Every structure is written in C-alpha cells, then in structure tokens.
C-alpha cells in the first residue's frame, strides 16, 4: 500500500520516493509509488497534476486500493529515488474550494437547517444541492455572511482518524458512507465531517466565499458559488466587463441599468417605426408595378431575389385591393429555394390555385391558399424567370 502523504501533510509540494511498478491500463501508462503526495480523484475533489522526474502526471486515480499516477510516456528506468512535484496552484485552489464547501454547507445547516445533499467542484465554480424547494435572497445572504465570518475568525481545521464506534462522540450531520477507520475533518464547534479530501490548517486560508446564483433543480435548490482566489479572479473579470460596458454605453456604473433600458426601449420604438415605413414603401412599390393588358385582365409579373415572401404577399395584396382587373404573379429566389405568390382582383375568373398546383411539381414544391390568392415554394431547380414564365403560361 502506498503511503498517502497528502493525509500527513496537505502542504507537501515536493517529495522523494521510489517507483514500485510501472504498468499500462485502458487509460495509459502509470506508475505506483512507495509513497505519494499526489491526491487521487475522490470525495468530490479532483486529482492533482505535476511531475515525477521529467514526466508529467496528467491524472491520478485510486484503482482497487492502488494509486495510479498516469504519465504521458513510460519511464525507461524506474530504479532509484525519484522526485515528485505537485502543481501547487491547482492543489491550493482545490483546497480552498473544497474547504470552502465544508464551511458554506455548515453555514446553511447552522443558520437555516438546510442540508447539503450533494456537491460538485467544477473548473469555474462549485455547486451544492440543498434539500429545500425554494430559497430567498436573505437566506443566501445569511449563510454567506456566516461562512465568511468563520473564515475571518481563522478557526483551526483538524483531521482525525476514528473508528466507527468513536463516531458517536462527534456531532456529525451525515453518517459517513465508508466503514473501518474514518477520517474526520473538524472545525471545532462548527463542522464535523467524514472526508478524505485535502484541507488547509485554518479557515482563513479559504480567503472568501461568494454565492453567485441558485436555481430550482429536481425539487431542491442548486447553488453556485466560488471560494478563495477564484473570488478575486471573478471580481477582476466582472469589474473589467463593467468598465468596458461603461465606455460602450457611455454611462457610469450607477446609471448603467436605466441607460441600457432606455437603449432597448428606443430600439424597439425604432423597429416599430421602421416597420411602418416599410409598409408605406411596399405600397409605393406595388403601385409602381406596371401591368400588361391581356384579353380581360391586366397581368402584373415580377421576379425578385433575396426578399422575404411576406413582402411579396403585401405587394400582391395591395395591388389587388386597388385593381379589380389585375392578376399578380410574383416569384422570389431565396438561397436554395423558389417561392411564389399569385393573386387576382375580383374580376378575372381564373382559378389561381389550379394554376399553381400545375407548377409546384416542377420545383418539387407545395403551397396553398384560395382560388384568388395562393402562395408556396420549392427548390431552386430552375431560374426565377423560368418559374415566372411557367406560371404565366398556365394562365
Ligand atoms: Zn473535505
């Protein structure tokens, strides 16, 4: 069994040991060490990374009691003493986040009797699931304040190995799922937990805890938060964003929200005005379309490119509302498709639905409407002018 140095000293960054064996499994090459400071994935805490001699440790997993240090390529020679180096920045971040989670969960339990039922330590933020169906702003604030007070008070964090029988001596909120020797992580008079993770000596090293947000999730509350240096990084990022927004919106932070609201309201107003102007423009366009006099109707036809079919509908509608003798055939080529609108005033007796039905198969298309007003579309297997010609020929 490898000696777990991360349990003896969570601050060990460099250590010397020997390689017991080098093997390969589905995840790649790995070495097993005499003793290790590398923390393997477990208890919700991600594994460490770092180096052993000149080899990068990309993953550390405990597989059937064996701690496997995965390397990108195998050692040529595994004899002698090797130096292990922990990526300390990553480990210390995990320490801060992990211990922060203990503190925040305990704060929710202490202040509000909200129990943590699960947690996740992610790359950006952490989540805990609380066994409540709803949570208020003031609940979050209360727990956050208590958690940060515990951090400020620099309370000691102790670890202790106990037997199952000794467990009853401690006010644990949750019975540990492991049996045999159990590792307790204790913040005296505040939190007692069965936990196999790495922790700082004092709550002060967690730095700060900030709740970011929460949402309802499967009948309970899932809460997002960050701890330690992540709080500062997040503040830096958000502050940078706000500063940028200040110049984009030409407004100081204090009036940013009303400024943004005004901008959005103004834009909506302009969109509405633009829509009205477009309508007017379409009427002018409709009135400007010249027709050709046929036996007992005037034929108005036109082929367009890249226009919404709604505009064609409006043009056709406007013409037939003004000219009872008109037949309007409009087609448009949009991307890979051809679309058409055919409409007539009250005088012509032709059935435009029948006309269109004869043409739709030619473009693998379909459409519908009334005898006096049809629309539809299909594939651009011919030019828009050809489609127009086919329609006119069917009249
Ligand atoms: Zn822990």
Boltz pocket constraint, residues with backbone or C-beta under 6 A from the ligand:
constraints:
  - pocket:
      binder: B
      contacts: [[A, 98], [A, 99], [A, 102], [A, 185], [A, 195], [A, 196], [A, 197], [A, 198], [A, 199]]
      max_distance: 6.0
